[in-house]
Structure formats: structure tokens, C-alpha cells
């Protein structure tokens, strides 16, 4: 049967344009050319100026032979060149590889070679690390890189010169009226991000223009962002491209408040000085804010909106931020789904609940983002949905436009990640009766004690509620009787005093007996370059921990 709606009705340049977040910048520059776009120290830059600089960057890169499918790596903090990189690099068809500024030279060298970077843009703060990384990369691959040195004029940052051009010299070569083109295919790669693996080489996650734009718009819809937000860059832009917020802020013609240093003092000061309306951060940053000295919090306005994601946030953080007057929303995702792809949507009836119950509900991973097709919990062996009983565990899986193209040069891992037509997250969770997803653990972090599954996250959440605890991690330790039992590693607040017995007593009040840690170890927790606790290191220590009778 002939479909009459396909006869003579074809795509053409008048009725179809590939989706790209680059158009967000173009629109804001056209409509709001004189509105403030960037704050960095004493620097103030409008949307019109930002657009011109991005076009200069694209034009200059093109003159140096950079085009579609070429990789441009950047080693930058949350500064104006990093904002500009998210537009100027893909304007010429190239792929932005934002490097993790906390990594070691060997890891960076691997990424430069694996991603086949041709240009590397470097902030002076990281020039020492990059000098070593570039030397390793060249030794291993024999390739040369065009290195661009960024100047920092607003803050006292020293570094060594690595390249023959500075960033401003590069931009001076470019045309502010450069006629960039929308990609012919929205599936075209826009960014390359590397996962923060704890063992082996990280995997290169490839984003496309469509996904970047769609997640940027989802951020607006799921956070109810009005025009002209004042967005504070507490979240590194190298992390899932700042959860796509460089493009989100451009779409709303907001202000990017740059931040070289992420600590409680600078965050609170920026919020007060610039009247910040929105920010994103991992639980570790929110923990800093909750536990900051009271004098830092004086004068902080109420109603500042924050997104929290990363590890499942303990209820104590959500409760603590609410007491500060912040409006906190919990989102969930992974590098492979452009950062957040699920949100814990708040229901009106939750307002009537006590703060502890609200915190418990808000700590869930929630429901799908506006423009993501689905999030669900499936049995990974049968690929069937688990019962929505809040008890039966399965694996969180995603489907839709907010999913990566795949892993660069790794067809096997890509095929495994998308097996059965879903993206496999590796996170174990339950489906609540109300349709909200709740993480119980990473598949590798579940503790099986005497045949019973113990969620390390559940135990950690209880430990975080103790007023002396600033950070907690629970891993399995060998047990001759039960096979495995929980071992708790705790960081204690500097001014606090607590005993192991007090911690155990606290856990007994809130947990079933078999879930109570059989060992408690005090000390600083090892963390990855992105602030995640390195549980694989703790598992090594757990083997020699002293069990106690509980």
C-alpha cells in the first residue's frame, strides 16, 4: 500500500536541518548581542563577542588544516577558552576532546594518541603535566602536535610555553565573520570523552551533534530554566562536557560564571557577588558546602538551584542543602549518556512530608529526562523488566537520543554496551511502585553475605547520617563464615571525635543486623581524578582489616 504522505514530500534545505547545539550560540548572539555571556575575574564578554571569538577559532583551525573528523584536545579549567572550545572546534567539523585536568601525563598521552589529536590547547596551570604528556605521546606515536598556549590575564597562574602560538595569536588569524556550516549529518561526532576507569585504559566515548543539542534542551526542560540564568561553573567542563551545560547556557542566553578553583569559599563568594541562579556539582562538592564554616554561608541567598549527580547522594547531603535554602534536584547518568539522562522529578505532595522522608525520595535516580526515550530496570540475562516492587534488583538501562555513538576504536565494548537494544549502565537498581528508579549498587560493588545481597550504597547512606562523618565507603571483606561482610572506611570531620563502637551502634539503629559493618577503618579515602572514591584500593585494604563482633 502506498503511503500518500511520502509521495513528493521529501526532505530539503527548507524543511529539514540537522540538529546541532551550535545554532544556540548563533541565535543568542543575534538576539542578545550585548547581553553578558562570560564572567572571568574582571573580564566581561558579551554573546556577540563570544560568537565572534568562536568563529575566529573555527576559521583559524581551518587555516591550519583542521576539518571534519579531526580531534582537537584541550587541557583547560573552567575558563572562557573552554566555553569557546565547545563551539569553535565543532564549527569547523572537528571533535572536541576535553581532557581531565587531574590526570597523570601517561594517561593523557594515551588519550592524545588514541583520539589522534592534531591540535592541543593548553592552560598554563597544566603546562608541566602537558609537557611530559606530549613528550610521551610523541615518543609512542611519532606524531607531532600543534600546541596552543592559553594566556591567563585575570589570575596569577604561571607555566612554561609549549607551542609556537598563543591562543590569542591563533584567534587573531581567524575571521570573526567565518561562514561555518551546520553539519550535513546530525550523527556527526562533536565530542570525545574518556571514561574514568579504575583498571586498564579508559574508553573513548563519542558524542554526536544531535545528542548534545537534545540533552542541552532536556537540561532546560527538566530544570525549568528561564531566560538569562546566571550559571556558576562548579562542575568541570571536561566531565561529560559539563553535562552539556555550555550549550544549555547558550540556548538560554545566560551568563557563564567561570571558576578556576572549586572550594566552598570561592563558590559561596561567587554566588553572593554575581547573584548565581544555577550550578551543578557532584556529591563531594555539596559535602564541602554543607560542612563549610557558618561565616562563609552568611548572606547566601535562598532559592539557588543546584543539580547533584555522581555517586548516589546520601540523604544527609540533600537534607543539609535544603537547610541552607538551596533548591536541590537529583539527576543521574553516565559519560555514555551525555551526563544526566534521568531526573528525580519532585512531586507536589512531597512538600507535606518531613525533611527526612523528602530527602529519601529525592535521593532516588528517578525517571527519564524529557528527551530520552526510556530508562528502565531489566534483568540483564533475560532482558525482561523487573517487578516494580522496590525490592527486585536488575540493571539500569537507557534507550534514546541521549546515548553515545559508541566507544572509539572498540567495537566489542560498543556491541556489549548496546546488547539487546538498550545501553547497559552496569548499575544495579530497583524499580519503585511509582516508577522511580533507585540505585542499589554497581554490579561489582554488591556485597553477598551468607547468600544475602547487601547494598554498599544503603550502608553508606546510613553512615553519612552520623554527624561526625564527612565521607564514607563500604566494600566487601572476606569472612570465613559468611563469605563476605561489609567493611566501612570513613573520613571524619576535623573537629569531630567518634569511636568505632559509636559508629556500629549508629548502624544498628538503622540497618538490619547482617548489613552492619563488621569492620570500621578511619582515614582519608583514596579518590580518582574526578573525585570518585577508589573502591578497588579499599578492597585491597579490607582484606587485612580487623573484624569485630557486632
Backbone torsions as a table, in degrees:
resi	resn	phi	psi	omega
1	UNK	NA	133.5	-178.0
2	UNK	-78.1	132.8	174.8
3	UNK	-86.9	108.7	-175.5
4	UNK	-65.1	-20.7	-177.5
5	UNK	-83.6	0.8	175.3
6	UNK	-108.4	-8.1	-176.7
7	UNK	-80.7	111.6	176.9
8	UNK	73.4	5.0	-180.0
9	UNK	-111.5	93.9	-173.6
10	UNK	-120.5	156.7	175.4
11	UNK	-64.5	140.3	172.8
12	UNK	-149.9	176.6	-174.5
13	UNK	-65.8	-16.8	179.7
14	UNK	-86.2	-26.1	-174.6
15	UNK	-118.6	2.9	179.8
16	UNK	-148.6	126.5	175.9
17	UNK	-130.3	129.2	175.0
18	UNK	-56.1	140.6	-178.1
19	UNK	-77.6	132.2	178.0
20	UNK	-151.8	141.8	178.0
21	UNK	-72.6	-10.0	179.7
22	UNK	-64.2	-28.7	179.2
23	UNK	-68.6	-22.4	177.7
24	UNK	-63.7	-42.4	178.8
25	UNK	-66.0	-45.2	179.7
26	UNK	-57.3	-44.1	-178.1
27	UNK	-65.1	-46.8	-178.6
28	UNK	-64.6	-36.3	178.7
29	UNK	-67.6	-34.2	179.3
30	UNK	-73.8	-40.8	-174.0
31	UNK	-88.6	-36.4	-176.5
32	UNK	-126.1	55.9	-174.2
33	UNK	-61.8	-28.1	-175.3
34	UNK	-101.1	2.2	176.8
35	UNK	-78.8	146.7	-178.1
36	UNK	-66.3	133.4	-179.7
37	UNK	-114.0	-34.6	-173.2
38	UNK	-138.2	133.8	169.0
39	UNK	-119.8	127.8	177.9
40	UNK	-149.7	102.4	-174.1
41	UNK	61.0	-123.9	177.2
42	UNK	-89.8	-3.7	-179.4
43	UNK	-74.4	134.1	174.0
44	UNK	-129.2	123.5	-174.2
45	UNK	-130.7	129.6	-178.0
46	UNK	-84.6	172.1	177.4
47	UNK	-68.9	-34.3	175.9
48	UNK	-63.6	-43.5	178.2
49	UNK	-66.2	-40.0	-179.5
50	UNK	-63.6	-43.2	179.2
51	UNK	-62.0	-43.4	179.9
52	UNK	-62.8	-39.8	179.5
53	UNK	-68.1	-38.1	177.6
54	UNK	-65.1	-38.9	177.5
55	UNK	-67.7	-37.7	174.7
56	UNK	-59.6	-44.5	-179.8
57	UNK	-60.4	-46.7	179.8
58	UNK	-61.7	-45.2	-179.2
59	UNK	-61.4	-45.2	-178.4
60	UNK	-65.9	-42.0	177.6
61	UNK	-61.0	-40.1	178.8
62	UNK	-61.7	-40.0	178.8
63	UNK	-64.7	-25.1	178.4
64	UNK	-93.2	14.8	172.6
65	UNK	86.7	11.5	-179.5
66	UNK	-87.8	133.0	-178.3
67	UNK	-150.9	-156.5	-174.1
68	UNK	-58.9	127.5	176.4
69	UNK	85.6	-2.3	176.4
70	UNK	-84.4	147.4	-178.5
71	UNK	-101.3	131.7	173.1
72	UNK	-116.8	114.0	-179.9
73	UNK	-92.4	144.3	177.5
74	UNK	-130.6	137.4	175.8
75	UNK	-117.2	85.1	-170.2
76	UNK	-136.3	145.5	169.4
77	UNK	-81.8	-169.1	-179.5
78	UNK	-80.8	77.8	-177.8
79	UNK	-126.1	170.0	-178.1
80	UNK	-53.7	-41.0	178.1
81	UNK	-60.2	-30.0	178.1
82	UNK	-69.5	-39.5	175.2
83	UNK	-60.7	-46.9	-177.3
84	UNK	-65.8	-32.5	-179.9
85	UNK	-61.8	-31.8	-177.8
86	UNK	-70.0	-11.3	178.7
87	UNK	-118.4	-48.9	-175.1
88	UNK	-63.5	-38.5	-179.1
89	UNK	-68.1	-51.8	178.6
90	UNK	-70.0	-17.0	177.0
91	UNK	-60.8	-27.9	-179.8
92	UNK	-96.9	6.2	179.0
93	UNK	89.7	0.5	-178.5
94	UNK	-82.0	171.6	-176.1
95	UNK	-113.5	125.8	-179.9
96	UNK	-82.5	123.9	173.3
97	UNK	-114.5	96.3	179.6
98	UNK	-83.1	112.4	-175.5
99	UNK	-81.6	144.9	177.6
100	UNK	-70.8	115.8	-174.2
101	UNK	-69.8	-7.7	-177.7
102	UNK	-98.2	0.7	-174.8
103	UNK	-83.2	163.5	179.0
104	UNK	-84.5	160.8	-177.3
105	UNK	-57.0	-39.0	-178.6
106	UNK	-63.2	-43.0	179.2
107	UNK	-64.4	-41.7	-179.9
108	UNK	-65.8	-41.0	178.8
109	UNK	-60.2	-41.1	176.8
110	UNK	-58.2	-45.1	-177.9
111	UNK	-66.4	-40.1	178.9
112	UNK	-60.5	-40.5	-179.1
113	UNK	-80.4	-42.0	179.5
114	UNK	-63.1	-40.9	178.6
115	UNK	-83.2	-4.9	178.6
116	UNK	55.3	45.5	178.9
117	UNK	-60.4	138.5	176.6
118	UNK	-104.7	-30.8	179.1
119	UNK	-124.3	142.0	177.6
120	UNK	-131.2	121.1	179.2
121	UNK	-104.4	125.7	-168.3
122	UNK	-126.3	130.9	171.6
123	UNK	-80.4	144.6	-176.5
124	UNK	-60.4	-27.9	-179.9
125	UNK	-59.7	-28.3	-175.0
126	UNK	-111.6	15.4	-175.6
127	UNK	-65.9	-33.7	178.4
128	UNK	-62.9	-48.2	178.3
129	UNK	-62.6	-43.0	-176.7
130	UNK	-70.8	-31.8	177.0
131	UNK	-59.5	-44.0	178.9
132	UNK	-69.7	-41.9	-178.8
133	UNK	-63.5	-42.2	-179.7
134	UNK	-65.5	-37.4	178.3
135	UNK	-65.1	-42.7	178.3
136	UNK	-64.2	-44.6	-178.1
137	UNK	-61.8	-42.2	-179.9
138	UNK	-68.4	-39.0	179.5
139	UNK	-62.9	-38.0	-176.3
140	UNK	-81.5	-28.6	-174.8
141	UNK	-114.8	-20.8	-176.4
142	UNK	77.8	4.1	-176.4
143	UNK	-89.6	149.8	172.0
144	UNK	-100.1	153.5	179.9
145	UNK	-123.4	142.6	169.3
146	UNK	-82.4	111.0	-175.6
147	UNK	-102.7	129.4	-179.5
148	UNK	-114.7	125.0	179.8
149	UNK	-94.3	122.6	176.6
150	UNK	-81.9	137.6	173.7
151	UNK	-91.4	142.5	174.9
152	UNK	-117.6	107.4	-175.9
153	UNK	-100.5	-9.9	-174.9
154	UNK	-97.5	-23.4	-176.9
155	UNK	-133.8	157.0	-177.8
156	UNK	-81.9	91.6	179.6
157	UNK	-128.0	123.8	-178.8
158	UNK	-105.7	157.9	179.0
159	UNK	-173.6	173.3	179.0
160	UNK	-99.4	149.4	179.6
161	UNK	-80.3	129.5	-175.3
162	UNK	-110.9	-26.9	-173.3
163	UNK	-120.1	-176.2	-180.0
164	UNK	-95.9	-8.4	-178.6
165	UNK	-130.6	143.3	168.8
166	UNK	-90.1	166.3	-179.3
167	UNK	-62.1	-42.6	-179.4
168	UNK	-69.0	-34.2	175.3
169	UNK	-65.2	-39.0	177.5
170	UNK	-62.5	-47.3	-179.8
171	UNK	-63.0	-33.7	179.9
172	UNK	-63.9	-24.6	177.9
173	UNK	-75.7	-17.5	-172.6
174	UNK	-92.6	165.1	-178.6
175	UNK	-99.3	120.7	179.2
176	UNK	-66.9	-12.3	177.6
177	UNK	-107.9	19.8	-177.6
178	UNK	-51.4	129.6	-176.9
179	UNK	-89.4	80.4	177.7
180	UNK	-72.1	160.1	-176.3
181	UNK	-118.2	140.0	170.0
182	UNK	-62.3	137.9	-179.6
183	UNK	-58.1	143.8	179.6
184	UNK	-69.0	-22.1	-179.1
185	UNK	-133.7	121.2	-179.1
186	UNK	-67.9	-11.2	175.5
187	UNK	-79.1	-8.2	179.7
188	UNK	-59.1	140.0	-178.8
189	UNK	-65.2	139.3	177.3
190	UNK	-116.8	-33.3	-176.9
191	UNK	-144.9	155.9	174.0
192	UNK	-127.7	121.3	179.5
193	UNK	-124.7	138.7	179.9
194	UNK	-101.4	136.1	178.6
195	UNK	-70.1	154.0	179.9
196	UNK	-94.3	68.6	-178.3
197	UNK	-67.9	149.5	179.8
198	UNK	-94.7	-17.5	176.5
199	UNK	-136.7	142.3	178.1
200	UNK	72.7	-178.0	179.6
201	UNK	-74.9	145.5	177.6
202	UNK	-69.3	158.1	178.9
203	UNK	-97.2	142.6	-179.8
204	UNK	-89.6	114.0	-178.0
205	UNK	-94.1	125.4	-175.9
206	UNK	-103.1	124.9	175.6
207	UNK	-99.7	154.5	174.5
208	UNK	-116.6	165.0	-177.1
209	UNK	-58.4	-41.5	-178.1
210	UNK	-60.5	-50.1	-178.2
211	UNK	-63.5	-40.5	-180.0
212	UNK	-61.7	-43.8	180.0
213	UNK	-68.7	-42.0	-176.5
214	UNK	-68.0	-39.4	178.3
215	UNK	-71.3	-33.3	175.8
216	UNK	-60.6	-41.7	178.0
217	UNK	-70.9	-38.1	176.8
218	UNK	-60.0	-37.7	175.6
219	UNK	-56.3	-42.0	179.7
220	UNK	-64.3	-46.9	-175.8
221	UNK	-69.6	-42.8	-174.9
222	UNK	-80.2	-12.6	178.0
223	UNK	-114.0	2.5	179.6
224	UNK	50.9	52.0	-177.2
225	UNK	-81.2	119.8	176.1
226	UNK	-77.8	174.6	176.0
227	UNK	-61.7	147.2	171.7
228	UNK	60.3	49.2	173.9
229	UNK	-68.6	156.2	173.1
230	UNK	-106.3	105.1	-169.9
231	UNK	-104.6	123.3	179.7
232	UNK	-94.4	128.1	-176.0
233	UNK	-86.4	73.1	171.8
234	UNK	-82.9	-26.1	178.6
235	UNK	-86.9	130.7	179.1
236	UNK	-62.1	134.6	176.8
237	UNK	-70.2	-15.0	175.4
238	UNK	-77.1	-12.4	-177.4
239	UNK	-92.3	103.1	-178.0
240	UNK	52.4	39.2	-177.2
241	UNK	50.9	45.0	178.3
242	UNK	60.7	35.6	-178.0
243	UNK	56.6	30.0	179.0
244	UNK	71.5	12.6	-177.6
245	UNK	-74.8	-20.2	171.0
246	UNK	-57.6	-37.7	179.2
247	UNK	-80.0	-33.4	177.0
248	UNK	-63.0	-47.3	-179.3
249	UNK	-62.3	-39.1	178.0
250	UNK	-64.4	-39.4	-179.7
251	UNK	-63.0	-31.4	-178.9
252	UNK	-100.5	6.1	-179.0
253	UNK	49.7	49.0	-179.9
254	UNK	-91.0	-166.9	179.2
255	UNK	-114.2	127.0	172.7
256	UNK	-88.3	107.7	174.8
257	UNK	-90.8	105.9	-175.6
258	UNK	-75.6	153.9	-175.8
259	UNK	-147.7	110.3	178.8
260	UNK	-76.3	-33.6	-176.8
261	UNK	-118.0	127.5	179.3
262	UNK	-105.1	99.3	172.8
263	UNK	-148.2	166.4	-173.3
264	UNK	-59.1	-41.7	-177.3
265	UNK	-61.9	-48.2	-178.7
266	UNK	-67.7	-36.6	-179.6
267	UNK	-65.5	-51.6	-179.5
268	UNK	-62.7	-38.7	179.4
269	UNK	-64.1	-42.6	180.0
270	UNK	-66.5	-41.5	179.3
271	UNK	-58.6	-42.9	-178.2
272	UNK	-73.0	-42.9	-174.6
273	UNK	-72.0	-41.1	-172.9
274	UNK	-103.4	4.0	-178.9
275	UNK	55.1	53.3	-179.3
276	UNK	-60.5	137.8	178.7
277	UNK	-107.4	-28.2	-174.4
278	UNK	-142.9	149.3	172.8
279	UNK	-159.4	162.0	175.5
280	UNK	-127.9	148.2	179.1
281	UNK	-165.5	154.8	174.8
282	UNK	-76.3	165.1	179.8
283	UNK	-55.1	-34.5	-178.0
284	UNK	-62.3	-35.0	178.2
285	UNK	-73.1	-42.0	177.1
286	UNK	-62.5	-34.2	176.9
287	UNK	-61.7	-39.7	176.8
288	UNK	-60.7	-41.5	-178.1
289	UNK	-68.6	-44.7	-179.2
290	UNK	-60.7	-38.8	-173.7
291	UNK	-98.8	11.7	178.4
292	UNK	-70.2	155.0	176.1
293	UNK	-56.6	145.3	-175.5
294	UNK	-60.0	-33.5	-178.0
295	UNK	-64.1	-28.2	176.9
296	UNK	-66.8	-29.6	-173.7
297	UNK	-85.6	-10.2	-178.5
298	UNK	-63.1	131.5	177.7
299	UNK	83.2	1.2	177.6
300	UNK	-73.4	125.7	-177.2
301	UNK	-68.5	152.7	174.9
302	UNK	-83.5	160.1	175.7
303	UNK	88.5	1.9	175.3
304	UNK	-63.6	133.4	-175.1
305	UNK	-97.2	127.4	179.1
306	UNK	-124.6	142.9	170.4
307	UNK	-103.9	136.7	178.2
308	UNK	-124.0	134.7	177.8
309	UNK	-158.7	-179.6	-176.0
310	UNK	119.2	-128.4	169.3
311	UNK	-68.5	156.0	178.7
312	UNK	-56.8	120.4	-175.2
313	UNK	-70.8	134.1	175.9
314	UNK	-66.2	150.5	-178.6
315	UNK	-58.2	-29.3	-178.2
316	UNK	-62.8	-34.6	178.6
317	UNK	-69.7	-46.2	179.6
318	UNK	-60.7	-42.7	179.0
319	UNK	-65.2	-42.1	-179.0
320	UNK	-65.1	-40.4	179.3
321	UNK	-68.6	-34.7	178.1
322	UNK	-65.1	-38.2	178.1
323	UNK	-65.1	-29.3	177.1
324	UNK	-74.5	-10.8	-178.4
325	UNK	92.9	9.5	177.8
326	UNK	-85.0	146.7	177.5
327	UNK	-99.3	98.5	-171.7
328	UNK	-98.5	133.2	176.1
329	UNK	-121.4	133.4	-178.1
330	UNK	-95.1	124.4	174.5
331	UNK	-118.7	164.1	-176.2
332	UNK	-144.2	143.2	175.7
333	UNK	178.6	-165.1	179.7
334	UNK	-146.2	169.4	176.4
335	UNK	-54.2	-38.4	-175.2
336	UNK	-69.0	-12.4	177.9
337	UNK	-121.9	37.1	173.0
338	UNK	62.9	28.2	-175.9
339	UNK	90.4	-125.5	-177.7
340	UNK	-72.3	129.9	175.4
341	UNK	-134.4	5.1	175.2
342	UNK	-144.1	154.2	-176.9
343	UNK	-143.0	142.1	175.5
344	UNK	-86.1	87.5	-178.0
345	UNK	-64.8	127.0	-179.2
346	UNK	-80.6	133.8	177.9
347	UNK	-97.4	145.0	-176.3
348	UNK	-57.1	-37.1	-175.8
349	UNK	-68.7	-15.6	177.8
350	UNK	-68.1	-22.6	-178.0
351	UNK	-61.9	-25.5	-177.4
352	UNK	-86.5	-3.0	-178.5
353	UNK	-88.0	160.0	177.1
354	UNK	-70.1	161.8	-171.1
355	UNK	-61.8	-33.9	179.1
356	UNK	-65.1	-42.8	179.9
357	UNK	-70.1	-38.1	176.4
358	UNK	-61.1	-42.6	179.9
359	UNK	-62.9	-39.7	179.3
360	UNK	-62.6	-44.6	-179.2
361	UNK	-68.0	-40.0	-177.6
362	UNK	-73.6	-13.3	-179.8
363	UNK	-82.7	-4.7	179.4
364	UNK	-76.7	159.4	-178.6
365	UNK	-76.3	-25.3	167.5
366	UNK	91.7	-139.7	-170.7
367	UNK	-125.8	174.7	-174.7
368	UNK	-64.3	148.6	169.7
369	UNK	-62.7	157.8	-176.2
370	UNK	-50.4	-45.0	-171.5
371	UNK	-109.5	23.2	170.0
372	UNK	-102.6	139.0	-175.3
373	UNK	-66.9	-45.1	-174.1
374	UNK	-163.1	149.1	163.1
375	UNK	-129.9	137.4	-178.5
376	UNK	-150.9	174.6	175.6
377	UNK	-120.9	115.8	-176.4
378	UNK	-118.9	152.7	167.3
379	UNK	-71.7	116.3	-173.5
380	UNK	-66.2	-16.9	178.8
381	UNK	-86.2	-41.1	-178.6
382	UNK	-97.2	-16.8	-175.5
383	UNK	60.6	28.5	176.1
384	UNK	-105.2	148.5	179.8
385	UNK	-63.4	142.4	174.3
386	UNK	-79.5	156.9	176.7
387	UNK	-60.1	142.8	178.7
388	UNK	-83.2	64.9	-175.2
389	UNK	-113.5	0.8	-179.0
390	UNK	71.3	9.1	-176.2
391	UNK	-127.2	-42.2	-174.7
392	UNK	-75.7	123.5	-176.5
393	UNK	-90.6	144.7	173.2
394	UNK	-149.1	-164.3	-178.8
395	UNK	-107.9	135.1	175.8
396	UNK	-69.0	132.3	178.3
397	UNK	-135.1	147.1	-178.8
398	UNK	-117.9	155.4	172.6
399	UNK	-149.2	137.6	175.1
400	UNK	139.9	-167.5	-174.5
401	UNK	-71.3	-23.0	-179.5
402	UNK	-92.7	63.9	175.9
403	UNK	-144.3	143.1	-175.9
404	UNK	-58.0	162.9	169.6
405	UNK	-67.4	-37.2	-178.6
406	UNK	151.1	-170.9	179.7
407	UNK	-94.4	129.5	-177.6
408	UNK	-61.2	127.3	176.5
409	UNK	56.3	33.3	-178.3
410	UNK	-146.2	74.6	-177.2
411	UNK	-64.4	-35.8	-178.6
412	UNK	-63.3	-49.1	-179.6
413	UNK	-65.8	-35.6	178.5
414	UNK	-64.2	-45.6	179.4
415	UNK	-61.9	-42.3	178.9
416	UNK	-65.2	-39.2	-178.1
417	UNK	-64.9	-32.1	-176.5
418	UNK	-105.9	16.3	-176.9
419	UNK	-59.7	133.7	178.7
420	UNK	79.5	9.0	177.7
421	UNK	82.0	15.3	176.8
422	UNK	-132.4	152.0	170.5
423	UNK	-84.1	124.2	-178.3
424	UNK	-88.6	118.2	-175.2
425	UNK	-81.6	-27.2	-173.1
426	UNK	84.0	-1.5	178.4
427	UNK	-94.0	132.1	177.0
428	UNK	-90.2	137.6	-174.1
429	UNK	-154.6	172.9	172.6
430	UNK	-121.0	158.3	174.0
431	UNK	-104.0	120.9	179.7
432	UNK	-74.6	158.4	177.9
433	UNK	-57.6	-27.8	-179.8
434	UNK	-86.3	7.0	176.1
435	UNK	87.9	6.7	178.4
436	UNK	-92.5	138.9	179.0
437	UNK	-87.7	140.6	177.2
438	UNK	-132.4	118.2	178.4
439	UNK	-67.7	137.5	172.3
440	UNK	-105.5	-34.2	179.8
441	UNK	-179.9	165.4	163.1
442	UNK	-73.5	148.8	-177.1
443	UNK	-56.8	-32.9	-178.6
444	UNK	-83.4	-9.8	-175.2
445	UNK	-102.9	-5.1	-179.9
446	UNK	-66.2	141.2	179.6
447	UNK	-106.4	123.3	-179.1
448	UNK	-107.0	107.0	-174.1
449	UNK	-117.5	112.6	-179.9
450	UNK	59.3	32.3	-179.2
451	UNK	86.0	-6.2	179.4
452	UNK	-98.5	135.9	176.4
453	UNK	-82.5	129.5	176.3
454	UNK	-116.4	124.8	177.2
455	UNK	-80.4	118.1	177.6
456	UNK	-62.7	-32.2	-180.0
457	UNK	-65.7	-39.4	178.7
458	UNK	-61.6	-43.9	179.7
459	UNK	-67.3	-41.4	178.4
460	UNK	-60.8	-39.0	-179.5
461	UNK	-61.1	-40.6	177.3
462	UNK	-66.5	-42.3	-179.7
463	UNK	-63.2	-37.8	179.1
464	UNK	-63.1	-24.9	-179.0
465	UNK	-72.3	-17.3	178.3
466	UNK	-70.6	130.6	-173.6
467	UNK	-63.5	-17.1	-179.2
468	UNK	-88.9	-12.3	-171.9
469	UNK	-92.6	129.2	176.2
470	UNK	-106.6	-23.8	176.9
471	UNK	-153.1	145.4	-176.7
472	UNK	-144.6	144.4	173.9
473	UNK	-145.8	137.2	-178.8
474	UNK	-123.5	130.6	178.2
475	UNK	-133.3	170.1	178.3
476	UNK	-80.8	140.3	171.3
477	UNK	-122.5	143.6	-178.7
478	UNK	-60.8	142.8	178.3
479	UNK	-140.3	127.3	-175.9
480	UNK	-64.6	-24.6	-177.8
481	UNK	-95.1	-47.7	-172.8
482	UNK	-97.9	-5.6	-176.5
483	UNK	88.4	-60.4	176.1
484	UNK	-141.1	149.0	171.0
485	UNK	-141.0	161.2	-178.2
486	UNK	-72.9	138.4	172.9
487	UNK	-122.5	124.6	-176.2
488	UNK	-102.6	130.6	173.1
489	UNK	-111.3	126.5	-171.4
490	UNK	-128.8	136.4	165.3
491	UNK	-98.8	131.1	-177.1
492	UNK	-105.0	143.3	178.2
493	UNK	-57.9	143.6	-174.5
494	UNK	-55.2	-35.1	-175.8
495	UNK	-96.5	10.6	-175.2
496	UNK	-105.7	154.3	174.3
497	UNK	-131.4	132.6	-178.9
498	UNK	-155.7	148.7	179.1
499	UNK	-105.2	163.5	176.2
500	UNK	-59.8	-40.7	-179.5
501	UNK	-62.3	-37.2	178.5
502	UNK	-67.8	-37.0	177.0
503	UNK	-64.9	-45.3	179.9
504	UNK	-62.2	-43.5	179.0
505	UNK	-61.4	-39.2	177.5
506	UNK	-62.1	-44.5	-179.5
507	UNK	-65.2	-38.6	-179.5
508	UNK	-62.9	-28.3	-179.9
509	UNK	-73.6	-19.1	-171.8
510	UNK	-122.7	-8.6	-174.9
511	UNK	-128.9	153.2	170.2
512	UNK	-62.1	151.3	-174.1
513	UNK	-54.4	-41.2	-176.1
514	UNK	-72.1	-12.8	179.5
515	UNK	-92.3	-11.6	-178.1
516	UNK	-68.4	132.4	179.5
517	UNK	-55.4	139.4	176.7
518	UNK	-94.0	-4.4	175.5
519	UNK	-151.6	144.1	178.6
520	UNK	-131.3	127.2	-178.7
521	UNK	-124.6	125.8	178.3
522	UNK	-94.1	142.3	176.7
523	UNK	152.4	171.8	179.5
524	UNK	-69.7	137.0	-177.8
525	UNK	-88.9	136.0	176.7
526	UNK	-70.2	138.6	-176.4
527	UNK	-131.4	153.9	175.8
528	UNK	-78.0	177.4	179.0
529	UNK	-65.0	-18.6	178.2
530	UNK	-101.2	9.9	175.9
531	UNK	89.7	1.7	178.1
532	UNK	-78.8	141.3	179.4
533	UNK	-70.5	132.3	-177.3
534	UNK	-85.0	88.6	-176.8
535	UNK	-68.3	-26.3	179.8
536	UNK	-65.5	-31.3	175.7
537	UNK	-71.3	-37.6	-179.9
538	UNK	-69.0	-32.2	178.9
539	UNK	-62.9	-34.9	177.3
540	UNK	-62.9	-41.9	-178.6
541	UNK	-72.6	-31.3	-176.8
542	UNK	-62.5	-27.7	-179.0
543	UNK	-63.5	-24.8	-179.4
544	UNK	-109.4	8.1	179.8
545	UNK	-71.9	151.2	-178.6
546	UNK	-90.8	117.9	178.5
547	UNK	-73.8	149.5	178.2
548	UNK	-124.6	156.9	-179.2
549	UNK	-83.4	115.0	178.9
550	UNK	-112.9	NA	NA
